[in-house]
Amino acid sequence: MASSAFGYQPSSPTTWRGDSKVKEGAPREMVQSPELTTESDASAAAEQSISHAFPGMIGASEALRHVLAHVKTVASTDATVLLEGETGTGKELISQAIHTLSRRSARNFVKFNCAAIPAGLLESELFGHERGAFTGAITRRIGRFELADKGTLFLDEVGDFPLELQAKLLRVLQEQEFERLGSTQTQRVNVRFIAATNRNLAQMVSGKEFRDDLYFRLNVFPIVIPPLRERREDIPLLVEFFVQEFSQRMNRQVDTILASTMEQLTEHSWPGNIRELQNFIERAVILSTGSTLNAPLEDLKSPVDTQTAATTLKQAESGHILKILRETRGVVGGPRGAAARLGLKRTTLLGKMKKLGLSRPGYEVAI
């Protein structure tokens, strides 16, 4: 699957149709007032300007424009950039834009997903290795840092970088030097770093899952990519583009979207963000046998359904306490009891159990 956002050059705009009030179920052309037409034209002009300045970007929302303003500001420098945002928000596309607008644009842009490589191979992939460095190393291998020399290295999912290798990554970030596996010769590089994560690195630092010095070195210029639910005005532009893209790819003639369909697509929260929307529109185009988009709207879960399905805090707390009690065989007090495991006083835990209904008759615990 291609990236979660694409360049958008409107050629044959998709028609939006509304439900007819004359005959139930019969579609008709939507009629826009001059005010709406003017607003639509302004929005289209803004979207076109973004597409021209940032190839691959789709949208005209204030949230997106704020992000791109930061991109323009930092691109001309060699500062390390940390892209933060949920999965599917287009962090890789933003990193590509930073490289394209930088002085290194003629050099390599090397992408590396830290979560996609097994921990045992990660060091070799990044730093390279000499022949005979380990079993199976039959030739010298150049790592990603050397490939990105004088260019840009994009480290995606950096929150999944193993703790035992973070010190070596920090050294490269600070000193721009390292050794290949099996070598004592220091390699020097000139690399611009862009890192991305969908995890809360500050919280990971507090939990000792991520080095604080590495976090501070990565967090030179943070850019937060907004989720799609915070830029809903961009959804119609994305929907129209994806419909055209997949229609051309599948040799279909889908050029009409019902206004009611577009309204539901715009109101949906899209927890998977642009990638989820892209996949949904691809499925919709496949299901469309005529010129009107046949979107399987029944597959979209409403925010109410999501909240109902979510575990409540009380349920989560009760479940965790019961799990610890099972592991301690019902022992609450003492150095190996549940209270000590949970970091609570014995009386505090007993109070919580009573409040949560875990001290009801028939539930026996050893005090």
N, C-alpha and C positions, 0 to 999 in steps of 0.2 A: 504494500500500500504506500502511496506517495505521502509526502509530508502533509500535516494536518491543515495547512492553508496553502493556497495557490495564487498565482498572479491572476488578475481579473481585468480583462479588456472587453467591455460590453460590445457585442456585435449585433445579435438579434435578441433584444431584451425579452425576457419571459413575461407573458401576460398574466396579470392577476385578475381573477374573476370572483365576483361576489354572488351570493345566493339571491335568486330573483324573488321579489315579493309578490309578483303577479301569479306565478305558477310555482308551487312548491317543488323544490329540487331542481328546477331549471336554472342553469347559470346564465349570467349576463355580464357584459363588460362593466367594470367599475368606473364610475364617473367621478373625477376629482374636481374639487373646487379650485379656483385660481390660487387660493392661499396654500392648499395642499400641493399643488403643482409647483409653486415657487419653492416651497420647503423641500420637496422631492428633488428638484433641480439642484438646489444648494447642497443637499446631502450627496447627490451623485457627483457634483463637482469636487467636493471635499474628498470623496472616496477615490476619484480619479487622480487627484494630486498626491494622495498617499501612495497609490499604486505606481505612479511615475517616479516618485522619490525613493520608494522602498519596494522594488519588484518582489512580488510574492505576498505582499500584505493586502488584506481585504478588510475594509471597515472605515468608518468616518466618526466613530464615537470619541468623546473626550478622553475616555480611559485609554484607548489605543493611541491617540495622539500624544498623550502625556508620556507613555512609554517610549514612543518613537522620538520624542524630544530628548529624552535621556540618551537614547541610542546615538543620536546626532552629536550630542555633547561629548560623550566618552569615546566615540569611534576614532577620532583623530589622535587620541593619546595611546600610550602603551599600557594603561592601567588594567589591572586584573578586574574582571567583571563577574559578579555572581548573580545569575538569573534564578529567581525564586518564583514558583507558581505550581499550580496543580497539574496533574498529568493531562496532556492533550491541549495545552494552551498555546503551543507554538514556540517553545523556548529555543529549539534548534533553528527555527527560522529567524528568530531575533539574533541569535549568535552569528548566523550567516550574514545578516545585514550589518552587524558591527564590523565583521571582517571586510565586507565589500566596501564599506565607507572608510576604511582605515588606509594608512600608508602601506600596509602589507598586502593589499588586495591582489597584487600580481604574484604573490607567493602562495604556498600551500595552505589550505584550510583543512586541518585533520580533525576528524570526529572520532571520539572514543566513548563508548558506553561502559562505565565502570561496573554496572550491574550485570552486563551480558557476558562477562568473561569469568570463568572459575578463578577463585582466589589463588590457586596454585600456578596459574598461567599469567596472572595479572602483571607481575613484576617483569616477566620476559616480554610481554606485549608492549609495555610502556617504555622500558629501559633498554630492551634488546638483550642479546646474549652472544657469547663467543662459542665457537665450535667446541664441543665436549664439555660445556658448562654443566650439563645434566644429561641423563639418559634420553636419547632421541635428538639431542642437539648436534646434528651432523654438519651443519653449516652455520656461519655467522648470520645473525638476524639483526636488522636495524629496527629499533623501537619507534614508537609514535613520537617521542620527544625529538629524536633526530630527524624524522620525516617532516616535522613542523618547524624545523630550524629556519629562522627569519620570517616565519609565517605565524599562523594562529592555531592553537590547540584547544579544541572544545571538549571539555570533560563533562559528559552528561551523567546524571545520577551520581554525583560526587558524594552524596550522603551514604552510599553503599560501599565506599572505599574502605577496605579492611584496616582496622586500627593498627595492625602490626606493620603496615606499609606507609602509614600516614607521615611518619618522620622522614622517610625518603622522599615522598612527594613534597613535603615542606622545604626540604633542601633544594630541590630543583626550582621551586617557586622563588626562593630567596636568592640562591647563589647562581642559578642557571647552569648547574653542573651536576654530573652523576657518573656512575660507572656501569657499564654493561655487566650482566651476570657472567661470572667467570673471568672478569678482567680487572686489572688493577690500574688501568689507564683512565684518567678522568676525561670525560667528554664535556665540552662546553657548547652551549646552545644559546640562541637568542629567540625566545618564544614568547608570544603574547598569549596569556591564558584567559579563557572564558569557561566558567564552571556553571553547572545548572543542577538544580535539585527540586524535588517535590516534597522534601522532608523539612522539618524545622531543625536546622542545624544548631541554633542557639539552645534549643531544648536537648538536643543530643549531646552538646557540650556539658550541660548540667548533669546529664545522666552518665557521663564518662564514656560515651559511645563515639565521641569525635574530639580530637585534640583542639584545645582552645587556641593554641598558637597558629594552627593551620586554618582554623575558622577565621581568625582575625586577618590572616594573610589573604584569604580568598574574598573576604567581605570588604574590599577596598571601595568598590562602586556597585552596590546592590541595586538591582532593578526587579521590581515585583510585577510579574505578568498577571493581569486580572483574569479571573475565570469568565467564561462566556456569559454567565448569568449577570455579571456586572457591566456588560456591554451589549445589552439586548438589541439596541438599535442597529448593531452590525449583523444580526442573524438573517434578516431578509437578503442582504447583499451576499452573505455566505451561501444561503440556500439557493439563490438564483444562479450563482456561479457553479455550485456543485451539480445542479440540475443540468446546466449546459455542458459541463465537463463530462459527466457520465452519459448523457444522451449522445454526445459525439462519439465517445469511446465504444458505446454499445450499438451505434447506428440506429438510435431511436429518434423520434420527433416529439419529445416531451417539451412543450413550450408554454404550458398554462398551469398556474397554481391557484387553487381556490383561496379566496381571502380568508375563509374560515380555517383552512389548513395552515396558512401562514401565521394566523393569529395564535393557533395552538403551538406551533413550532417556536414562536417568539416567546410565549409564556412558559414553555418548559424550562426546567432548571439546568438541564444538560450537565450532569455530574462528570461525564467524561469529556466535556468541553468540545472543542472544534473537531477533535478526532471522532468523538461519538456522533456528532452531527453529520460529519462526512460519511461515516459508515451507514447511518440511517438513510440519508438521501440516496446513496448507492443502492440500498435495498429497495427504496421507493421507486427508483427508476426501473429496476428489474421487474417490479410488480406492475408497472404502468404499461398497458397495452394500447392506449390511445394517446392523444396529445395532452391530456390532463394528468398531472402528477397524482399517482395513487399511493399516498403516504399511509403506512400502517400505523395510524395514530393510536390504535388500541395497545400497541406495544410500549408506548410511553408511560412510565409510572408517574403518577402525580406526586407533588410534594407531600400530600396528606398520607398517601400510601407509604412513602419512604419514612415519614415520621412514625407511623404506626408500626412499621416493621423494625424500627431501630430499638435496641435494648435501652431501657431506662437506666439512669444512674443508680437507682435503688436496686434494680435487678442485677446490675453489674457488681455492685458492692456486696450484695448477698451471695452471689455466685462465687466471688473471690474468697470471701470468708469461709464458706462451706468447703471450698477446695483445700484451703490451708488446714481446716479442722480435720478433713479426711486424711491429709498427709501426716498430721500429728496424732491421728487416731483419737481425736476428741480432747486432747490435752490442751487446756487454755493457758495455764500458768507455767512457771518454770523456765529455765534457759532454753529448752527445746520446744516450748509450747507455742500455740498459735499466736498469742499476744506478742511474744518476742519476734516471731517470724514476720509479723505485720508492723513491727516497730511501735507498738502501742502498750500502754499499761494494761494489766489484767482487768482492772475495774473498768477502764475505758472500753475494752473489747466487749466485756459482758454487757455494758450499757448499750453498745451498738447492736449487739445480738438481740437484746430485748426490744429495742426500737424497731429493728427490722423483722421481728417476729420469729427469730431463730432460737428463742429460749422458751418456746411453747412446750406444754407438757408432752412428754414422749420423746423430746430431743435431749438425749443424755450426753453431757460432756464432763470430762474430768477437770475439776478446778485445781 
